């Protein structure tokens, strides 16, 4: 059991290297679930594991923890869902089980998920967000939002473009992105941005093009109506004269 748990941790930290064939971008699980999936308010694994099975409006059905993980690979990793019962999911489930050991089931634990940030006094603004990004985020994520690499290793993750999460990912929702950013960014300096700054920079980040939603039905408008009909999604919206949701060309990791 210990070997499987440790393998799950390595998949979580170095996803593409240890879950080959299931990752289509330059992200690792740990990019959105910090401190190896342990940090409160960054959707820690110990909070997620004990929350399933649960009904999810995204899938309109009761999801298991395994099916939730499969969705992460499809959307956040812009890849393919590993088979249920296969070594990748078994290792990740075992790691999450180990982290959650002793936690009560069926309860939302303090620090689980991402926090909800109150709506700001002013509507989120892309240009204000651009300024916040330049001042607070570009040092790690690059002025172009593509992160930083050392050889073949992605040190800081890309936030948009072909090597980032696709339009179906939770982080493509401005409200969820604002919650993650407020609690955790800049890296190691969480809760230093104002609510307004968190919303503004989330709006800026999610106003950039990224890989297509795998549920795309061939029409941006109808895909928005089916899957993105929310004030927090910019999919199918026109921003600075450009229709978002056209997707990006595939890129090498």
ZABA-800142 format. One record per residue: residue in one letter; x, y, z of N, C-alpha, C in turn. Coordinates in steps of 0.05 Angstrom, whole numbers, padded with zeros to 5 digits, always signed. Atoms other than C-alpha are relative to their C-alpha. Layout:
AXYZXYZXYZ...
This chain:
X+00017-00024+00000+00000+00000+00000+00017+00025+00000X-00017-00024-00001+00056+00048+00017+00012+00007-00027X-00011-00005+00026+00087+00040-00052-00020+00013-00018X+00021-00011+00016+00021+00056-00085-00006+00029+00008X+00004-00028-00010+00011+00118-00041+00022+00018-00010X-00023-00016+00009+00080+00142-00058-00001+00005-00031X+00004-00004+00029+00066+00131-00132-00021+00021-00006X+00020-00021+00003+00003+00172-00125+00011+00028+00005X-00012-00026-00005+00043+00228-00095+00017+00009-00023X-00017-00007+00023+00092+00226-00153-00016+00007-00024X+00018-00007+00022+00036+00227-00204-00011+00028+00005X+00011-00026-00007+00007+00287-00167+00020+00022-00004X-00021-00021+00002+00073+00325-00167+00011+00002-00028X-00013+00000+00027+00099+00305-00236-00019-00016-00018X+00022+00015+00012+00036+00286-00273+00007-00011-00028X-00006+00010+00027+00059+00282-00345+00020-00022-00001X-00022+00020+00000+00121+00242-00328-00010-00026+00011X+00009+00024-00014+00082+00192-00286-00028-00009-00008X+00026+00008+00010+00015+00190-00322+00000+00004-00030X-00004-00004+00028+00040+00187-00393-00024-00009-00016X+00022+00006+00017-00013+00188-00446-00026+00012+00008X+00025-00012-00010-00065+00223-00403+00001+00030+00004X-00004-00029-00004-00037+00294-00400+00006+00013-00027X-00003-00014+00025-00042+00343-00458+00011+00028+00002X-00011-00027-00004-00010+00406-00429+00024-00001+00018X-00024-00002-00016+00046+00430-00385-00006+00003+00030X+00008-00003-00028+00009+00428-00319+00004-00026+00016X+00000+00023-00018+00015+00382-00259-00022+00005+00020X+00022-00003-00020-00039+00369-00207+00006+00020+00021X-00008-00018-00022+00001+00407-00155-00002+00029-00007X+00002-00028+00007-00005+00471-00195-00025+00014+00011X+00025-00011-00010-00077+00481-00172-00007-00010+00027X+00004+00012-00026-00074+00438-00109+00027+00001+00014X-00027-00005-00008-00014+00466-00073+00009-00018+00023X-00012+00015-00022+00034+00434-00024-00007-00030-00002X+00006+00029+00005+00025+00365-00055-00028-00008+00007X+00028+00006-00005-00050+00370-00047-00008+00002+00029X+00005-00001-00029-00047+00387+00027-00010+00028+00009X+00004-00027-00010-00055+00463+00031-00030+00007+00001X+00027-00009-00002-00122+00489+00057-00006+00023-00020X+00009-00020+00018-00161+00534+00009+00013-00002-00028X-00009+00005+00027-00126+00505-00052-00011-00027-00009X+00014+00025+00006-00176+00448-00061+00017-00024+00007X-00017+00022-00009-00135+00399-00019-00013-00027-00003X+00011+00027+00004-00143+00325-00031-00015-00011+00024X+00014+00010-00024-00162+00311+00041-00028+00010+00002X+00028-00011-00001-00223+00356+00033-00017-00012-00022X+00016+00011+00023-00243+00327-00035-00007-00029+00004X+00005+00029-00002-00236+00253-00019-00025-00006+00017X+00023+00007-00018-00287+00254+00038-00026+00013-00009X+00024-00014+00010-00336+00296-00004-00015-00016-00021X+00012+00016+00020-00353+00241-00053-00008-00027+00011X+00015-00008+00023-00397+00210-00078-00017+00025+00005X+00015-00025-00002-00434+00275-00092-00012+00007-00027X+00012-00010+00024-00481+00305-00143+00015+00025-00009X-00014-00024+00011-00446+00356-00189-00017+00011-00022X+00016-00013+00021-00483+00406-00231+00015-00001-00027X-00016+00001+00025-00426+00402-00282-00006-00025-00016X+00005+00025+00014-00440+00330-00299-00029-00009+00001X+00029+00006-00004-00513+00329-00276-00004-00029+00008X+00003+00027-00010-00502+00263-00241+00017-00002+00026X-00016+00005-00024-00472+00234-00177+00027-00010-00009X-00028+00007+00007-00397+00231-00186+00013-00014+00024X-00018+00012-00020-00349+00186-00149+00026+00016+00000X-00026-00014+00000-00280+00211-00129+00016-00008-00025X-00014+00008+00024-00252+00170-00186-00009+00014-00025X+00010-00014+00023-00297+00202-00237+00007+00029+00001X-00009-00028-00003-00279+00270-00209+00029+00003-00010X-00027+00000+00009-00206+00254-00220+00002-00002-00031X+00000+00004+00029-00221+00231-00291-00006+00026-00014X+00007-00027+00011-00253+00299-00305+00024+00019+00001X-00024-00017-00002-00190+00334-00280+00019-00005-00023X-00018+00006+00022-00149+00298-00332-00011+00011-00027X+00012-00009+00025-00199+00316-00387+00001+00030-00003X+00003-00029+00002-00205+00390-00370+00025+00015+00010X-00023-00015-00011-00150+00416-00325+00026-00009-00013X-00024+00010+00012-00097+00372-00356-00002-00001-00031X+00005+00000+00029-00128+00378-00426+00009-00026-00013X-00009+00026+00009-00116+00304-00435-00022-00020-00003X+00019+00022+00001-00152+00237-00432-00004-00011+00027X+00007+00011-00026-00187+00206-00374+00012-00028+00003X-00010+00027-00005-00149+00147-00344-00023-00019+00006X+00022+00019-00005-00190+00083-00339-00004-00004+00030X+00006+00006-00028-00225+00070-00273+00011-00028+00006X-00013+00025-00008-00189+00015-00235+00028-00003-00011X-00027+00001+00011-00125+00029-00274+00021+00010+00020X-00021-00007-00019-00058+00042-00240+00001+00030+00007X-00002-00029-00006-00060+00118-00247-00022+00009+00020X+00021-00008-00018-00128+00127-00214+00003-00013+00027X-00003+00014-00026-00115+00074-00161+00021+00014+00017X-00021-00013-00015-00050+00109-00142-00010+00027+00011X+00010-00026-00009-00083+00178-00138-00021-00003+00022X+00020+00005-00021-00142+00151-00099+00013-00009+00026X-00014+00010-00025-00095+00116-00050+00014+00023+00014X-00014-00023-00012-00055+00180-00040-00020+00018+00014X+00020-00017-00011-00118+00220-00028-00012-00013+00026X+00010+00015-00024-00144+00167+00021+00019+00003+00023X-00020-00003-00021-00079+00171+00059+00000+00028+00012X+00001-00028-00010-00082+00247+00064-00026+00005+00016X+00026-00005-00014-00155+00244+00087-00005-00019+00023X+00004+00020-00021-00145+00189+00138-00008+00014+00026X+00010-00011-00024-00186+00205+00200-00020+00023-00004X+00018-00022+00005-00227+00260+00167-00029-00011-00002X+00028+00009+00002-00303+00255+00173-00010+00001-00029X+00010+00001+00027-00340+00236+00110-00026+00016-00002X+00025-00013+00005-00397+00275+00079-00002+00028+00012X+00001-00027-00011-00378+00341+00112+00019+00018-00015X-00019-00019+00013-00347+00403+00081+00018+00010+00022X-00020-00007-00021-00284+00412+00122+00010+00028-00004X-00012-00027+00003-00255+00481+00136+00025-00002-00017X-00023+00001+00018-00204+00495+00081-00003-00017-00024X+00004+00017+00024-00234+00446+00031-00008+00018-00023X+00007-00016+00024-00243+00471-00040+00015+00026-00002X-00010-00027+00001-00229+00542-00059-00019+00019+00014X+00019-00019-00014-00257+00600-00018-00016+00016-00020X+00017-00018+00016-00313+00642-00045+00007+00029+00007X-00007-00028-00005-00291+00714-00053-00024+00017-00005X+00023-00017+00004-00345+00766-00043+00002+00016-00026X-00001-00016+00025-00365+00803-00106+00012+00027+00007X-00014-00026-00006-00322+00866-00110-00018+00024-00004X+00016-00024+00003-00348+00937-00107-00004+00008-00029X+00002-00006+00028-00334+00946-00181+00000-00027-00016X+00000+00024+00017-00347+00895-00236+00029-00007-00008X-00027+00008+00008-00284+00855-00253+00008+00013-00027X-00009-00015+00023-00243+00892-00305+00026-00011-00011X-00024+00013+00012-00193+00863-00354+00024+00019+00001X-00023-00018+00000-00149+00925-00358+00011+00004+00028X-00010-00001-00027-00144+00932-00283+00014-00027+00006X-00012+00027-00004-00129+00857-00282+00027-00002-00013X-00026+00000+00014-00074+00866-00333+00021+00014+00016X-00019-00014-00017-00041+00916-00287+00008-00016+00025X-00006+00018-00023-00047+00869-00227+00019-00023-00009X-00016+00022+00010-00018+00813-00269+00029+00009-00004X-00027-00010+00006+00042+00855-00291+00015+00005+00026X-00013-00006-00025+00056+00876-00219+00004-00023+00018X+00000+00021-00020+00042+00812-00181+00004-00028-00010X+00001+00027+00011+00041+00752-00228+00022-00006-00021X-00018+00005+00023+00088+00762-00287+00027-00009+00008X-00027+00009-00009+00151+00750-00246+00003-00030-00002X-00001+00029+00001+00134+00676-00242-00012-00011-00026X+00015+00012+00022+00084+00665-00298+00008+00012-00027X-00009-00012+00025+00118+00710-00350-00019+00021-00010X+00017-00021+00011+00093+00772-00384-00021-00010-00019X+00018+00012+00020+00061+00727-00436-00018-00021+00012X+00017+00020-00013+00028+00682-00384+00008-00029-00005X-00008+00028+00008+00067+00621-00408+00018-00013+00021X-00016+00012-00021+00104+00608-00343+00029+00000-00006X-00029+00002+00004+00177+00589-00338+00007-00029-00002X-00010+00027+00004+00214+00528-00361+00030-00001+00005X-00029+00006-00002+00282+00499-00344+00005-00025-00016X-00003+00023+00018+00299+00454-00402-00028-00011-00007X+00026+00012+00005+00241+00405-00408-00019+00001+00024X+00016-00001-00025+00215+00420-00338-00015+00026+00002X+00016-00024-00005+00158+00469-00327+00002+00007+00029X-00004-00009-00028+00177+00508-00265-00024+00014+00011X+00025-00014-00007+00118+00556-00263-00019-00004-00023X+00019+00009+00020+00054+00538-00300-00009+00022-00019X+00014-00018+00018+00025+00571-00362-00029+00004+00008X+00027-00007-00009-00040+00606-00347-00020+00001-00023X+00017+00001+00024-00068+00608-00418+00016-00010-00024X-00014+00010+00024-00051+00585-00488-00001-00030-00002X+00002+00028+00007-00041+00516-00516+00010-00019+00021X-00011+00017-00020-00002+00489-00457-00013+00003+00028X+00014-00004-00026-00052+00509-00403-00026-00016+00001X+00026+00014-00003-00120+00483-00379-00019+00009-00022X+00019-00007+00022-00177+00482-00429-00025+00014+00011X+00024-00015-00007-00243+00518-00429-00019-00015+00018X+00017+00015-00017-00277+00462-00392+00009-00002+00029X-00011+00002-00027-00233+00468-00330-00014+00019+00019X+00012-00017-00020-00260+00497-00266+00014+00027+00002X-00015-00025-00002-00205+00549-00266-00006+00020-00022X+00009-00018+00021-00234+00578-00330-00025+00016+00008X+00022-00016-00012-00291+00604-00286+00012+00022+00017X-00012-00022-00014-00274+00673-00261-00004-00001+00030X+00004+00002-00029-00305+00661-00193+00018-00019+00014X-00018+00020-00012-00265+00598-00179+00029+00010-00002X-00028-00010+00003-00201+00630-00206+00005+00022+00021X-00004-00021-00020-00212+00690-00161+00004-00011+00028X-00004+00013-00026-00219+00645-00100+00027-00012+00003X-00027+00012-00002-00155+00607-00115+00021+00022+00002X-00020-00021+00000-00117+00671-00130+00000+00015+00027X+00002-00015-00025-00142+00708-00068+00014-00015+00022X-00010+00015-00022-00122+00652-00021+00029-00008-00003X-00026+00013+00005-00057+00629-00054+00020+00016-00016X-00018-00014+00017-00026+00681-00099+00003+00029+00009X-00024+00012+00012+00024+00711-00108+00011-00024+00017X-00009+00024-00013+00059+00646-00090+00014+00006+00026X-00010-00004-00028+00074+00643-00015-00009+00026+00012X+00010-00025-00010+00038+00709-00007-00030+00002-00002X+00029+00000+00002-00035+00688-00006-00013+00020+00019X+00016-00019-00015-00088+00736+00020+00013+00027+00003X-00011-00027+00000-00047+00797+00004-00013+00018-00021X+00016-00016+00020-00088+00819-00057-00027+00007+00012X+00028-00007-00008-00153+00855-00045-00019-00017-00016X+00020+00015+00015-00217+00822-00066-00003+00010-00028X+00003-00012+00027-00222+00871-00124+00023-00009-00018X-00023+00008+00016-00151+00854-00147-00002-00029-00009X+00002+00028+00007-00165+00780-00144-00020-00004-00022X+00020+00002+00021-00228+00787-00186+00010+00011-00026X-00010-00013+00024-00195+00834-00235+00021-00017-00015X-00021+00016+00013-00134+00790-00248-00012-00027-00009X+00014+00024+00010-00179+00728-00253-00014+00006-00026X+00014-00007+00025-00220+00764-00306+00020+00003-00023X-00020-00003+00021-00157+00782-00344+00010-00028-00009X-00010+00027+00007-00130+00710-00341-00020-00015-00016X+00021+00016+00014-00196+00679-00363-00010+00013-00025X+00007-00013+00026-00203+00729-00420+00020-00007-00022X-00020+00009+00020-00145+00695-00456-00009-00026-00012X+00007+00025+00014-00153+00640-00507+00015-00024+00011X-00012+00025-00010-00139+00568-00487-00012-00023-00016X+00010+00023+00016-00152+00497-00513-00031-00003+00002X+00029+00003+00002-00223+00480-00534-00011-00018+00022X+00015+00018-00018-00273+00450-00486-00004-00027-00015X+00004+00026+00014-00273+00375-00503-00030-00007-00005X+00029+00005+00005-00350+00378-00500-00010+00017-00024X+00007-00018+00022-00349+00427-00559-00017-00016-00021X+00018+00013+00018-00407+00410-00606+00002+00010-00029X-00004-00011+00026-00380+00447-00666-00010+00028-00003X+00011-00027+00000-00414+00513-00649+00005+00013+00027X-00007-00013-00025-00388+00562-00598-00025+00009+00016X+00024-00010-00014-00456+00593-00583-00016-00022+00014X+00015+00021-00012-00491+00527-00570+00016-00014+00022X-00016+00011-00021-00432+00501-00530-00001+00017+00025X+00003-00018-00023-00436+00562-00486-00027-00004+00013X+00026+00004-00011-00510+00552-00477-00002-00025+00017X+00002+00026-00014-00501+00480-00456+00018-00001+00024X-00020+00005-00021-00439+00485-00413+00012+00024+00013X-00013-00024-00011-00419+00557-00400-00019+00023+00004X+00020-00021-00003-00483+00595-00389+00001+00011+00028X-00005-00011-00026-00456+00633-00330+00013+00028-00003X-00012-00027+00001-00437+00705-00315+00030-00002+00005X-00028+00003-00007-00369+00677-00293+00016-00013-00022X-00014+00012+00023-00351+00645-00360+00002+00020-00023X-00004-00018+00023-00321+00685-00417-00001-00016-00026X+00002+00016+00024-00328+00627-00465-00024+00010-00017X+00021-00010+00018-00368+00651-00526-00005+00029+00002X+00003-00028-00002-00361+00723-00506+00021+00014-00017X-00018-00015+00016-00328+00776-00548+00015+00020+00018X-00017-00016-00017-00269+00810-00513+00020+00014-00018X-00018-00015+00016-00230+00866-00546-00002-00008-00030X+00005+00006+00028-00261+00848-00613+00005-00029-00008X-00006+00028+00007-00244+00774-00608-00019-00019+00014X+00018+00020-00011-00293+00717-00598+00016-00022+00015X-00014+00020-00016-00267+00672-00542-00014-00027-00003X+00011+00027+00002-00276+00597-00546+00008-00014-00026X-00008+00011+00026-00243+00585-00613+00022-00022+00004X-00020+00020-00006-00189+00543-00579+00027+00008-00011X-00027-00004+00009-00115+00538-00593+00010-00024-00014X-00012+00023+00013-00073+00495-00637+00015-00017+00020X-00015+00017-00019-00042+00435-00603+00029+00008+00001X-00027-00007-00003+00026+00448-00575+00016-00022+00014X-00017+00020-00014+00084+00405-00553+00003+00008+00029X-00003-00005-00028+00090+00398-00479+00028+00011+00005
